[in-house]
Amino acid sequence: MNTVVAGITYRALLGRRRIFLLLLLPLALIGLAVMLRVFGGHDPHSAEVLMAKFAVGTMLPLLGLIAGTGVIAPEIDDGTIIHLMSKPISRPVIAQTKFLVAASLLAVFAAVPTYFAAWLLVGNEDGLAAGFALGALVAGIAYAAVFLLLGILTRHAVTIGIIYALLWETLVGSFVPGAQKFSIQQWALTIAHQISDNPFLTANVTLGFAVPALIIVTLGAVLWAGQRLRVFTLTGDE
């Protein structure tokens, strides 16, 4: 990890309007949890539905898109990435650093609010808060890698990412049995299921598949991103 690149990336991302997008979804999650708590919907089933459908199913992939593409896509769009790559810094190190920045943002803006929202509803009952927080953390790391790579591969990363997040992860990955094995969301639910004893939480993918898949996708995307930066040009990045 290069601290200079990390500092520049943090300042660029957190100093732009993306910070409001990063805050909006977690605040919405916590707001929904508060409403359920106030109006008597803080039972294990309601908590599981909110965590699975909104926290992991909707908030997490969208935050992954914002953070993953946000650490590099704006620099590609305005051409400042060339200035960064002209420095005596290994291009794979640049990619790895930006991945770590995106992953850390997802830990703060996704995993922590997920734990807090679940805790508001059921406390530490059934390990639901810890399970979904861990699932959100590991899935967030995978999303950071995937969307970082997407931000390098194409200038249309946000559009493609939204289609992927809303169509594949929210719809296809949730309801098509064969596709569930290839959904980061489903891998997150598998991790959560291993920690939580909530009777309403089920896993459609085995732990033996989910853990290797998370590792392969994360490492593969980061390595590919680094190699792609080696041959990157502003005119040939589509």
ChimeraX commands (.cxc) that place a marker at each C-alpha (Angstrom):
marker #1 position 0.00,0.00,0.00 radius 0.5
marker #1 position 1.32,3.44,-0.95 radius 0.5
marker #1 position 0.38,6.03,1.68 radius 0.5
marker #1 position 0.66,8.95,-0.73 radius 0.5
marker #1 position -1.75,7.35,-3.21 radius 0.5
marker #1 position -4.06,6.38,-0.34 radius 0.5
marker #1 position -4.11,9.92,1.02 radius 0.5
marker #1 position -4.85,11.42,-2.37 radius 0.5
marker #1 position -7.62,8.90,-2.96 radius 0.5
marker #1 position -9.25,9.46,0.44 radius 0.5
marker #1 position -9.23,13.23,-0.02 radius 0.5
marker #1 position -10.59,13.03,-3.55 radius 0.5
marker #1 position -13.39,10.62,-2.67 radius 0.5
marker #1 position -14.47,12.00,0.69 radius 0.5
marker #1 position -14.22,15.58,-0.48 radius 0.5
marker #1 position -16.68,15.16,-3.32 radius 0.5
marker #1 position -20.41,14.59,-3.45 radius 0.5
marker #1 position -19.79,10.85,-3.20 radius 0.5
marker #1 position -19.46,11.29,0.55 radius 0.5
marker #1 position -23.15,12.19,0.65 radius 0.5
marker #1 position -23.99,9.07,-1.36 radius 0.5
marker #1 position -21.87,6.98,1.01 radius 0.5
marker #1 position -23.78,8.42,3.97 radius 0.5
marker #1 position -27.27,8.35,2.48 radius 0.5
marker #1 position -27.76,4.60,2.28 radius 0.5
marker #1 position -26.42,3.75,5.77 radius 0.5
marker #1 position -28.55,6.52,7.27 radius 0.5
marker #1 position -31.58,5.10,5.43 radius 0.5
marker #1 position -30.83,1.66,6.87 radius 0.5
marker #1 position -30.52,2.98,10.41 radius 0.5
marker #1 position -33.64,5.10,9.91 radius 0.5
marker #1 position -35.61,2.03,8.87 radius 0.5
marker #1 position -34.30,0.13,11.89 radius 0.5
marker #1 position -35.36,2.97,14.19 radius 0.5
marker #1 position -38.83,3.02,12.65 radius 0.5
marker #1 position -39.23,-0.73,13.11 radius 0.5
marker #1 position -38.06,-0.39,16.68 radius 0.5
marker #1 position -40.48,2.42,17.45 radius 0.5
marker #1 position -43.48,0.79,15.81 radius 0.5
marker #1 position -42.93,-2.66,17.26 radius 0.5
marker #1 position -41.31,-4.40,14.31 radius 0.5
marker #1 position -38.13,-5.36,16.13 radius 0.5
marker #1 position -38.65,-9.12,16.03 radius 0.5
marker #1 position -36.08,-11.60,14.61 radius 0.5
marker #1 position -38.01,-12.06,11.37 radius 0.5
marker #1 position -38.31,-8.34,10.60 radius 0.5
marker #1 position -34.66,-7.86,11.45 radius 0.5
marker #1 position -33.60,-10.67,9.11 radius 0.5
marker #1 position -35.71,-9.28,6.27 radius 0.5
marker #1 position -34.30,-5.78,6.65 radius 0.5
marker #1 position -30.71,-7.02,6.81 radius 0.5
marker #1 position -31.01,-9.48,3.95 radius 0.5
marker #1 position -33.12,-7.43,1.55 radius 0.5
marker #1 position -31.93,-3.89,2.20 radius 0.5
marker #1 position -28.57,-3.98,3.99 radius 0.5
marker #1 position -26.96,-6.81,2.01 radius 0.5
marker #1 position -29.28,-6.98,-0.99 radius 0.5
marker #1 position -29.47,-3.29,-1.91 radius 0.5
marker #1 position -27.24,-1.04,0.19 radius 0.5
marker #1 position -24.07,-3.11,0.04 radius 0.5
marker #1 position -23.73,-3.50,-3.77 radius 0.5
marker #1 position -24.60,0.16,-4.33 radius 0.5
marker #1 position -22.03,1.29,-1.77 radius 0.5
marker #1 position -19.56,-1.07,-3.39 radius 0.5
marker #1 position -20.25,0.59,-6.72 radius 0.5
marker #1 position -19.81,4.10,-5.28 radius 0.5
marker #1 position -16.59,3.29,-3.46 radius 0.5
marker #1 position -15.09,0.85,-5.96 radius 0.5
marker #1 position -15.52,3.03,-9.02 radius 0.5
marker #1 position -15.07,6.26,-7.06 radius 0.5
marker #1 position -11.46,5.55,-6.13 radius 0.5
marker #1 position -10.31,5.51,-9.75 radius 0.5
marker #1 position -13.03,6.22,-12.36 radius 0.5
marker #1 position -13.05,10.03,-11.80 radius 0.5
marker #1 position -9.28,10.14,-12.30 radius 0.5
marker #1 position -9.66,8.24,-15.55 radius 0.5
marker #1 position -12.43,10.55,-16.71 radius 0.5
marker #1 position -10.49,13.76,-16.09 radius 0.5
marker #1 position -7.11,12.35,-17.15 radius 0.5
marker #1 position -5.32,12.87,-13.83 radius 0.5
marker #1 position -4.62,9.13,-13.61 radius 0.5
marker #1 position -1.82,9.66,-16.17 radius 0.5
marker #1 position -0.09,12.09,-13.82 radius 0.5
marker #1 position -0.29,9.53,-11.02 radius 0.5
marker #1 position 1.01,6.70,-13.18 radius 0.5
marker #1 position 3.96,8.86,-14.32 radius 0.5
marker #1 position 5.31,8.71,-10.76 radius 0.5
marker #1 position 7.83,6.01,-9.76 radius 0.5
marker #1 position 5.09,3.86,-8.26 radius 0.5
marker #1 position 4.30,0.37,-9.42 radius 0.5
marker #1 position 0.96,0.31,-11.21 radius 0.5
marker #1 position -0.16,-2.85,-9.43 radius 0.5
marker #1 position 0.61,-1.04,-6.16 radius 0.5
marker #1 position -1.62,1.82,-7.30 radius 0.5
marker #1 position -4.45,-0.65,-7.95 radius 0.5
marker #1 position -3.88,-2.45,-4.65 radius 0.5
marker #1 position -3.84,0.82,-2.72 radius 0.5
marker #1 position -7.06,2.04,-4.29 radius 0.5
marker #1 position -8.66,-1.33,-3.56 radius 0.5
marker #1 position -7.68,-1.06,0.12 radius 0.5
marker #1 position -9.12,2.46,0.27 radius 0.5
marker #1 position -12.42,1.28,-1.23 radius 0.5
marker #1 position -12.52,-1.75,1.08 radius 0.5
marker #1 position -11.90,0.39,4.16 radius 0.5
marker #1 position -14.71,2.75,3.16 radius 0.5
marker #1 position -17.08,-0.18,2.83 radius 0.5
marker #1 position -16.07,-1.44,6.25 radius 0.5
marker #1 position -16.99,1.95,7.72 radius 0.5
marker #1 position -20.07,2.80,5.68 radius 0.5
marker #1 position -21.51,-0.71,5.20 radius 0.5
marker #1 position -20.37,-3.21,7.83 radius 0.5
marker #1 position -20.56,-0.88,10.84 radius 0.5
marker #1 position -24.06,0.51,10.04 radius 0.5
marker #1 position -25.26,-3.03,9.30 radius 0.5
marker #1 position -24.19,-4.17,12.75 radius 0.5
marker #1 position -25.69,-1.11,14.42 radius 0.5
marker #1 position -29.04,-1.44,12.60 radius 0.5
marker #1 position -29.36,-5.13,13.49 radius 0.5
marker #1 position -28.34,-4.42,17.07 radius 0.5
marker #1 position -31.03,-1.74,17.32 radius 0.5
marker #1 position -33.63,-4.32,16.38 radius 0.5
marker #1 position -32.61,-7.46,18.26 radius 0.5
marker #1 position -29.48,-6.61,20.22 radius 0.5
marker #1 position -27.03,-9.50,20.15 radius 0.5
marker #1 position -29.82,-12.08,19.97 radius 0.5
marker #1 position -29.05,-15.09,17.74 radius 0.5
marker #1 position -25.80,-13.47,16.61 radius 0.5
marker #1 position -27.73,-11.70,13.85 radius 0.5
marker #1 position -25.88,-8.38,14.15 radius 0.5
marker #1 position -22.44,-9.99,14.16 radius 0.5
marker #1 position -23.33,-12.38,11.35 radius 0.5
marker #1 position -24.60,-9.73,8.97 radius 0.5
marker #1 position -21.77,-7.36,9.87 radius 0.5
marker #1 position -19.20,-10.02,8.97 radius 0.5
marker #1 position -21.10,-10.92,5.81 radius 0.5
marker #1 position -21.25,-7.28,4.80 radius 0.5
marker #1 position -17.53,-6.87,5.50 radius 0.5
marker #1 position -16.30,-9.78,3.40 radius 0.5
marker #1 position -18.79,-9.11,0.60 radius 0.5
marker #1 position -17.89,-5.41,0.67 radius 0.5
marker #1 position -14.24,-6.32,0.14 radius 0.5
marker #1 position -15.22,-8.41,-2.88 radius 0.5
marker #1 position -17.42,-5.63,-4.27 radius 0.5
marker #1 position -14.54,-3.15,-3.84 radius 0.5
marker #1 position -12.32,-5.35,-5.99 radius 0.5
marker #1 position -14.93,-6.04,-8.66 radius 0.5
marker #1 position -16.01,-2.44,-9.08 radius 0.5
marker #1 position -12.43,-1.16,-9.00 radius 0.5
marker #1 position -11.67,-3.47,-11.91 radius 0.5
marker #1 position -14.81,-2.34,-13.70 radius 0.5
marker #1 position -13.77,1.30,-13.25 radius 0.5
marker #1 position -10.49,0.54,-15.01 radius 0.5
marker #1 position -11.95,-1.59,-17.80 radius 0.5
marker #1 position -14.60,0.85,-19.03 radius 0.5
marker #1 position -15.69,4.46,-18.83 radius 0.5
marker #1 position -19.25,3.20,-18.42 radius 0.5
marker #1 position -18.48,1.53,-15.09 radius 0.5
marker #1 position -21.26,3.26,-13.15 radius 0.5
marker #1 position -23.96,2.36,-15.66 radius 0.5
marker #1 position -22.81,-1.25,-15.95 radius 0.5
marker #1 position -22.38,-1.45,-12.18 radius 0.5
marker #1 position -25.92,-0.25,-11.52 radius 0.5
marker #1 position -27.29,-2.84,-13.93 radius 0.5
marker #1 position -25.21,-5.53,-12.24 radius 0.5
marker #1 position -26.12,-4.45,-8.72 radius 0.5
marker #1 position -29.84,-4.06,-9.31 radius 0.5
marker #1 position -30.48,-6.71,-11.95 radius 0.5
marker #1 position -28.07,-9.53,-11.14 radius 0.5
marker #1 position -27.56,-9.18,-7.40 radius 0.5
marker #1 position -31.05,-8.00,-6.42 radius 0.5
marker #1 position -33.18,-10.00,-8.84 radius 0.5
marker #1 position -31.37,-12.84,-10.62 radius 0.5
marker #1 position -28.99,-13.68,-7.77 radius 0.5
marker #1 position -31.83,-13.68,-5.25 radius 0.5
marker #1 position -34.42,-15.76,-7.06 radius 0.5
marker #1 position -32.74,-17.92,-9.74 radius 0.5
marker #1 position -31.31,-21.02,-7.99 radius 0.5
marker #1 position -28.50,-21.67,-10.47 radius 0.5
marker #1 position -27.37,-18.06,-10.45 radius 0.5
marker #1 position -27.24,-17.82,-6.67 radius 0.5
marker #1 position -23.88,-19.57,-6.58 radius 0.5
marker #1 position -22.40,-16.67,-8.51 radius 0.5
marker #1 position -23.86,-13.86,-6.44 radius 0.5
marker #1 position -21.69,-11.97,-3.95 radius 0.5
marker #1 position -24.87,-11.17,-2.04 radius 0.5
marker #1 position -25.57,-14.87,-1.56 radius 0.5
marker #1 position -22.01,-15.46,-0.40 radius 0.5
marker #1 position -22.52,-12.74,2.21 radius 0.5
marker #1 position -25.69,-14.44,3.43 radius 0.5
marker #1 position -23.80,-17.72,3.71 radius 0.5
marker #1 position -21.21,-16.09,5.95 radius 0.5
marker #1 position -23.95,-14.47,8.04 radius 0.5
marker #1 position -25.71,-17.82,8.38 radius 0.5
marker #1 position -22.59,-19.41,9.83 radius 0.5
marker #1 position -22.48,-16.85,12.65 radius 0.5
marker #1 position -26.18,-16.35,13.32 radius 0.5
marker #1 position -28.70,-18.79,14.73 radius 0.5
marker #1 position -31.64,-16.74,13.48 radius 0.5
marker #1 position -34.25,-19.31,12.35 radius 0.5
marker #1 position -35.39,-17.11,9.45 radius 0.5
marker #1 position -31.93,-16.73,7.92 radius 0.5
marker #1 position -31.15,-19.34,5.30 radius 0.5
marker #1 position -28.19,-19.89,3.01 radius 0.5
marker #1 position -28.54,-20.98,-0.61 radius 0.5
marker #1 position -24.81,-21.46,-1.15 radius 0.5
marker #1 position -22.56,-23.76,0.85 radius 0.5
marker #1 position -19.72,-22.34,2.93 radius 0.5
marker #1 position -17.29,-24.56,1.02 radius 0.5
marker #1 position -18.19,-22.70,-2.16 radius 0.5
marker #1 position -18.75,-19.19,-0.80 radius 0.5
marker #1 position -15.40,-18.73,0.95 radius 0.5
marker #1 position -13.18,-19.85,-1.97 radius 0.5
marker #1 position -15.36,-17.84,-4.35 radius 0.5
marker #1 position -14.94,-14.67,-2.28 radius 0.5
marker #1 position -11.16,-15.16,-2.17 radius 0.5
marker #1 position -10.82,-15.95,-5.87 radius 0.5
marker #1 position -13.03,-13.08,-7.02 radius 0.5
marker #1 position -11.32,-10.56,-4.74 radius 0.5
marker #1 position -7.73,-11.54,-5.51 radius 0.5
marker #1 position -8.47,-12.11,-9.18 radius 0.5
marker #1 position -10.09,-8.71,-9.63 radius 0.5
marker #1 position -7.28,-6.86,-7.81 radius 0.5
marker #1 position -4.56,-8.65,-9.77 radius 0.5
marker #1 position -6.38,-8.06,-13.05 radius 0.5
marker #1 position -6.81,-4.38,-12.18 radius 0.5
marker #1 position -3.07,-4.07,-11.55 radius 0.5
marker #1 position -2.20,-5.75,-14.83 radius 0.5
marker #1 position -4.73,-3.62,-16.69 radius 0.5
marker #1 position -3.11,-0.46,-15.35 radius 0.5
marker #1 position 0.23,-1.64,-16.75 radius 0.5
marker #1 position -1.07,-1.21,-20.29 radius 0.5
marker #1 position -3.57,1.55,-19.59 radius 0.5
marker #1 position -3.98,4.48,-21.98 radius 0.5
marker #1 position -6.68,7.15,-22.00 radius 0.5
marker #1 position -7.54,6.35,-25.61 radius 0.5
marker #1 position -7.58,2.62,-25.22 radius 0.5
marker #1 position -9.35,1.94,-21.97 radius 0.5
marker #1 position -12.74,0.96,-23.35 radius 0.5
marker link #1:1,2 radius 0.2
marker link #1:2,3 radius 0.2
marker link #1:3,4 radius 0.2
marker link #1:4,5 radius 0.2
marker link #1:5,6 radius 0.2
marker link #1:6,7 radius 0.2
marker link #1:7,8 radius 0.2
marker link #1:8,9 radius 0.2
marker link #1:9,10 radius 0.2
marker link #1:10,11 radius 0.2
marker link #1:11,12 radius 0.2
marker link #1:12,13 radius 0.2
marker link #1:13,14 radius 0.2
marker link #1:14,15 radius 0.2
marker link #1:15,16 radius 0.2
marker link #1:16,17 radius 0.2
marker link #1:17,18 radius 0.2
marker link #1:18,19 radius 0.2
marker link #1:19,20 radius 0.2
marker link #1:20,21 radius 0.2
marker link #1:21,22 radius 0.2
marker link #1:22,23 radius 0.2
marker link #1:23,24 radius 0.2
marker link #1:24,25 radius 0.2
marker link #1:25,26 radius 0.2
marker link #1:26,27 radius 0.2
marker link #1:27,28 radius 0.2
marker link #1:28,29 radius 0.2
marker link #1:29,30 radius 0.2
marker link #1:30,31 radius 0.2
marker link #1:31,32 radius 0.2
marker link #1:32,33 radius 0.2
marker link #1:33,34 radius 0.2
marker link #1:34,35 radius 0.2
marker link #1:35,36 radius 0.2
marker link #1:36,37 radius 0.2
marker link #1:37,38 radius 0.2
marker link #1:38,39 radius 0.2
marker link #1:39,40 radius 0.2
marker link #1:40,41 radius 0.2
marker link #1:41,42 radius 0.2
marker link #1:42,43 radius 0.2
marker link #1:43,44 radius 0.2
marker link #1:44,45 radius 0.2
marker link #1:45,46 radius 0.2
marker link #1:46,47 radius 0.2
marker link #1:47,48 radius 0.2
marker link #1:48,49 radius 0.2
marker link #1:49,50 radius 0.2
marker link #1:50,51 radius 0.2
marker link #1:51,52 radius 0.2
marker link #1:52,53 radius 0.2
marker link #1:53,54 radius 0.2
marker link #1:54,55 radius 0.2
marker link #1:55,56 radius 0.2
marker link #1:56,57 radius 0.2
marker link #1:57,58 radius 0.2
marker link #1:58,59 radius 0.2
marker link #1:59,60 radius 0.2
marker link #1:60,61 radius 0.2
marker link #1:61,62 radius 0.2
marker link #1:62,63 radius 0.2
marker link #1:63,64 radius 0.2
marker link #1:64,65 radius 0.2
marker link #1:65,66 radius 0.2
marker link #1:66,67 radius 0.2
marker link #1:67,68 radius 0.2
marker link #1:68,69 radius 0.2
marker link #1:69,70 radius 0.2
marker link #1:70,71 radius 0.2
marker link #1:71,72 radius 0.2
marker link #1:72,73 radius 0.2
marker link #1:73,74 radius 0.2
marker link #1:74,75 radius 0.2
marker link #1:75,76 radius 0.2
marker link #1:76,77 radius 0.2
marker link #1:77,78 radius 0.2
marker link #1:78,79 radius 0.2
marker link #1:79,80 radius 0.2
marker link #1:80,81 radius 0.2
marker link #1:81,82 radius 0.2
marker link #1:82,83 radius 0.2
marker link #1:83,84 radius 0.2
marker link #1:84,85 radius 0.2
marker link #1:85,86 radius 0.2
marker link #1:86,87 radius 0.2
marker link #1:87,88 radius 0.2
marker link #1:88,89 radius 0.2
marker link #1:89,90 radius 0.2
marker link #1:90,91 radius 0.2
marker link #1:91,92 radius 0.2
marker link #1:92,93 radius 0.2
marker link #1:93,94 radius 0.2
marker link #1:94,95 radius 0.2
marker link #1:95,96 radius 0.2
marker link #1:96,97 radius 0.2
marker link #1:97,98 radius 0.2
marker link #1:98,99 radius 0.2
marker link #1:99,100 radius 0.2
marker link #1:100,101 radius 0.2
marker link #1:101,102 radius 0.2
marker link #1:102,103 radius 0.2
marker link #1:103,104 radius 0.2
marker link #1:104,105 radius 0.2
marker link #1:105,106 radius 0.2
marker link #1:106,107 radius 0.2
marker link #1:107,108 radius 0.2
marker link #1:108,109 radius 0.2
marker link #1:109,110 radius 0.2
marker link #1:110,111 radius 0.2
marker link #1:111,112 radius 0.2
marker link #1:112,113 radius 0.2
marker link #1:113,114 radius 0.2
marker link #1:114,115 radius 0.2
marker link #1:115,116 radius 0.2
marker link #1:116,117 radius 0.2
marker link #1:117,118 radius 0.2
marker link #1:118,119 radius 0.2
marker link #1:119,120 radius 0.2
marker link #1:120,121 radius 0.2
marker link #1:121,122 radius 0.2
marker link #1:122,123 radius 0.2
marker link #1:123,124 radius 0.2
marker link #1:124,125 radius 0.2
marker link #1:125,126 radius 0.2
marker link #1:126,127 radius 0.2
marker link #1:127,128 radius 0.2
marker link #1:128,129 radius 0.2
marker link #1:129,130 radius 0.2
marker link #1:130,131 radius 0.2
marker link #1:131,132 radius 0.2
marker link #1:132,133 radius 0.2
marker link #1:133,134 radius 0.2
marker link #1:134,135 radius 0.2
marker link #1:135,136 radius 0.2
marker link #1:136,137 radius 0.2
marker link #1:137,138 radius 0.2
marker link #1:138,139 radius 0.2
marker link #1:139,140 radius 0.2
marker link #1:140,141 radius 0.2
marker link #1:141,142 radius 0.2
marker link #1:142,143 radius 0.2
marker link #1:143,144 radius 0.2
marker link #1:144,145 radius 0.2
marker link #1:145,146 radius 0.2
marker link #1:146,147 radius 0.2
marker link #1:147,148 radius 0.2
marker link #1:148,149 radius 0.2
marker link #1:149,150 radius 0.2
marker link #1:150,151 radius 0.2
marker link #1:151,152 radius 0.2
marker link #1:152,153 radius 0.2
marker link #1:153,154 radius 0.2
marker link #1:154,155 radius 0.2
marker link #1:155,156 radius 0.2
marker link #1:156,157 radius 0.2
marker link #1:157,158 radius 0.2
marker link #1:158,159 radius 0.2
marker link #1:159,160 radius 0.2
marker link #1:160,161 radius 0.2
marker link #1:161,162 radius 0.2
marker link #1:162,163 radius 0.2
marker link #1:163,164 radius 0.2
marker link #1:164,165 radius 0.2
marker link #1:165,166 radius 0.2
marker link #1:166,167 radius 0.2
marker link #1:167,168 radius 0.2
marker link #1:168,169 radius 0.2
marker link #1:169,170 radius 0.2
marker link #1:170,171 radius 0.2
marker link #1:171,172 radius 0.2
marker link #1:172,173 radius 0.2
marker link #1:173,174 radius 0.2
marker link #1:174,175 radius 0.2
marker link #1:175,176 radius 0.2
marker link #1:176,177 radius 0.2
marker link #1:177,178 radius 0.2
marker link #1:178,179 radius 0.2
marker link #1:179,180 radius 0.2
marker link #1:180,181 radius 0.2
marker link #1:181,182 radius 0.2
marker link #1:182,183 radius 0.2
marker link #1:183,184 radius 0.2
marker link #1:184,185 radius 0.2
marker link #1:185,186 radius 0.2
marker link #1:186,187 radius 0.2
marker link #1:187,188 radius 0.2
marker link #1:188,189 radius 0.2
marker link #1:189,190 radius 0.2
marker link #1:190,191 radius 0.2
marker link #1:191,192 radius 0.2
marker link #1:192,193 radius 0.2
marker link #1:193,194 radius 0.2
marker link #1:194,195 radius 0.2
marker link #1:195,196 radius 0.2
marker link #1:196,197 radius 0.2
marker link #1:197,198 radius 0.2
marker link #1:198,199 radius 0.2
marker link #1:199,200 radius 0.2
marker link #1:200,201 radius 0.2
marker link #1:201,202 radius 0.2
marker link #1:202,203 radius 0.2
marker link #1:203,204 radius 0.2
marker link #1:204,205 radius 0.2
marker link #1:205,206 radius 0.2
marker link #1:206,207 radius 0.2
marker link #1:207,208 radius 0.2
marker link #1:208,209 radius 0.2
marker link #1:209,210 radius 0.2
marker link #1:210,211 radius 0.2
marker link #1:211,212 radius 0.2
marker link #1:212,213 radius 0.2
marker link #1:213,214 radius 0.2
marker link #1:214,215 radius 0.2
marker link #1:215,216 radius 0.2
marker link #1:216,217 radius 0.2
marker link #1:217,218 radius 0.2
marker link #1:218,219 radius 0.2
marker link #1:219,220 radius 0.2
marker link #1:220,221 radius 0.2
marker link #1:221,222 radius 0.2
marker link #1:222,223 radius 0.2
marker link #1:223,224 radius 0.2
marker link #1:224,225 radius 0.2
marker link #1:225,226 radius 0.2
marker link #1:226,227 radius 0.2
marker link #1:227,228 radius 0.2
marker link #1:228,229 radius 0.2
marker link #1:229,230 radius 0.2
marker link #1:230,231 radius 0.2
marker link #1:231,232 radius 0.2
marker link #1:232,233 radius 0.2
marker link #1:233,234 radius 0.2
marker link #1:234,235 radius 0.2
marker link #1:235,236 radius 0.2
marker link #1:236,237 radius 0.2
marker link #1:237,238 radius 0.2
view
